[in-house]
Every structure is written in C-alpha cells, then in structure tokens.
Amino acid sequence: MGPFDPVAHGALDHGELAALGLRPEELLDFSSNLNPFGPPEAARAALATLDLAPYPDRACHRLRAALAARHGCPPEAILVGNGANELIHLVVRALLRPNDTTLVVGPSYGEYLHASRLAGAHLVEFRACPGAGFRPDLEALTTVIVSARPRLTWLCAPNNPTGIDLPATTITTLGEACATHGGLLILDRAYAPLRRNGWSAPDPLAGAPPPGQIHLYSLTKSYALAGLRLGYLIAAAELAARIGAHQPAWSVNSAAQAAGLAALGAEDFLASTLPRLWAASDALRAGLRDLGLDVWRDALPFMLVRTGDGAATRAALLRRGCVVRDCASFGLPEWVRIAPRHPDDNARLLAAWKESLCPPR
C-alpha cells in the first residue's frame, strides 16, 4: 500500500454504486458499525431548531463541559474533532516525526497505519491471529514494545473488526511499557459503549487517562451520528493543547455540536436501544450459524463471518441489495464483517445469503 492510497472503510461507496447502477436508498447497509435504533429524538429536535447562519463555537465549550462532567476530568483535557478519524491524524501530525516508530496492534482500523505512513514513520504491526481467538499475547506484545520502542502505540479496545476487549489491567500494563520506553499508548475506545451491558456497567477506563496515554472516543457509533462526524480525545491538558494546535478553526460544525449535546442529555437512550441491538445481534448470529457458516463474535454486537472469499461474498450480497464489509483491508480476505440492523432487515440478509451463497441441501 502506497503512502497516498486511500484506506478501505465500511459504509456505502456512492461512486461504486453509481458505476454499478445501484441506488443507495435501495440497499441495506450491514457494513457500518452503528446503533440501528438511533439517532436519539433529542438530537433530531436539536437539529430542527438550529440556526445555520452563525459560525460554530470553535472551541466546543458547551460540549467539552458536558464530556468533562461525564468523564470526571477538566474540559482542558478534552479535544473535540470532526470524527475520531480527524483526531487520529491530528495526533500523528502533532507527535510523530519522520522515522519515528509506530506500532499498531492488529488486525485493526486502517487509519492508524495510514496516518503514520503519511508522516514518514517506521511502521510495525503486531497481529493477533484467528487461531488465538484474535486475542493479542500480552507477553509477546510487551516484548515488541521493548524492542521497537515505538513513539506511538495504537490499540483499539474493544477492537474493530474482531470485537476483542482487554481488561483494564492489561491496558495499564501496556501503557506502562510504552511510557517506560518513551512512548505513548493511544487507546481507541470508540466502541466501548456498545459492549453487552456496557451502557450500564461502570467502565474502569472512563476517567482521565494516566500520563503516557491518550484515549479516543466517538459519539457516532452508539448514538448513530456518523453523518455529522463527531469524536473527542482525552489527554493531559498540555498534550491535548499541543494536538489541538494542529486542528483547523471551526473543524467541528454547529450541527455536530448541537446533536452531540442533545445525545449526551438523552440519558435513557443507550439503556433503551442497546439491549435491542444485542437481541438483534444474537438472532442474526444464530441465523448465520443455521446456514452452516463460521461466525466469530466477541465483546461487540457486530461479527465476522468466514466465507473463504470475502470480496466474492460481498459482491454476491450486493447484487441482492445487502452491503457487508469485505475484510481484505484488515488482512482477513476470507472474512466479511456484519453489523446487525433491525430484525426485518436481518431477515432479509439471511434470505439473500441463503438464495445467493448457500448450495441446496
């Protein structure tokens, strides 16, 4: 992969659909890891009354105050971004120099390597394999940190696309290993609220991160606000300011800020919708297994399905109006990733799979 090649992502590719003569509104998107029962009505109402004329609050004061109250940290420790994706690139611009080493715990989100490659970094990937349940070996990973001495180590937990979560004690150990050797651990927590009971059980990592760590969060997954792009990071105030100095003014628009504030104020939204998401996930996993498929799911409601040829599976289902995520860009070409939707949509996916991909019995 060249330094300027785009990263493959889920969600609908409108250019691809136009070339195939397909209309986005006629497709069911199972490739985006979003809460299918959102956005909150409060967010919709906030957008309906928004005055679009003024410039946005460039410092996101109200939103940062609300997030600081949620995490128990000062607002100065929070930087809001145009999605967590922007923050990944800002972290790299601010903290990574050419020929510094970046370590990515994979298979995982492609933007970590992409942003580091653009910065001219030396790239190291530690991959957990399917045979080990996609779970990274702590001792082996620590050995890599000691030998490679990465400036930045990227860890997504719970992870995309495998769903693997790690105990807080393991993350603490990895953070200490990074700090001992002059590096920072960048912990991506974008999917943490989607864990089973994650909206109600206390999160030991929800507070301000210890020195030597930066925590990334997204409001677009659990609240279904992906079209607005809204994420944030938490770090030591001086570090957050250093990263924020690389952010263009007005990066986070007024619509995203208003919807984010409203979503955070909708206190019962996650408790009322995420159990339904997990019920849909359980039913979809059972349906796929009934078709004789090898299904992998861990701490998150989305799942991996081993089909032998993920690209061919995606193409066959696309012709039936269903979009799944080909996992070749994760280094998993035999797999596709599927995010559950409403029960009726999931039934349509199962029917399309049976008709197009399952041989008659």
Secondary structure, 3 states (H helix, E strand, C coil): CCCCCCCCCCCCCHHHHHHHCCCHHHCEECCCCCCCCCCCHHHHHHHHCCCCCCCCCCCCHHHHHHHHHHHCCCHHHEEEECHHHHHHHHHHHHHCCCCCEEEEEECCCCHHHHHHHHCCCEEEEEECCHHHCCCCCHHHHHHHHHHHCCCEEEEECCCCCCCCCCCHHHHHHHHHHHHHCCCEEEEECCCHHHCCCCCCCCCCCCCCCCCCEEEEEECCCCCCCCCCCCEEEECCHHHHHHHHCCCCCCCCCHHHHHHHHHHHHCCCHHHHHHHHHHHHHHHHHHHHHHCCCEEECCCCCCEEEECCCHHHHHHHHHCCCEECEECHHHCCCCEEEECCCCHHHHHHHHHHHHHHHCCCC
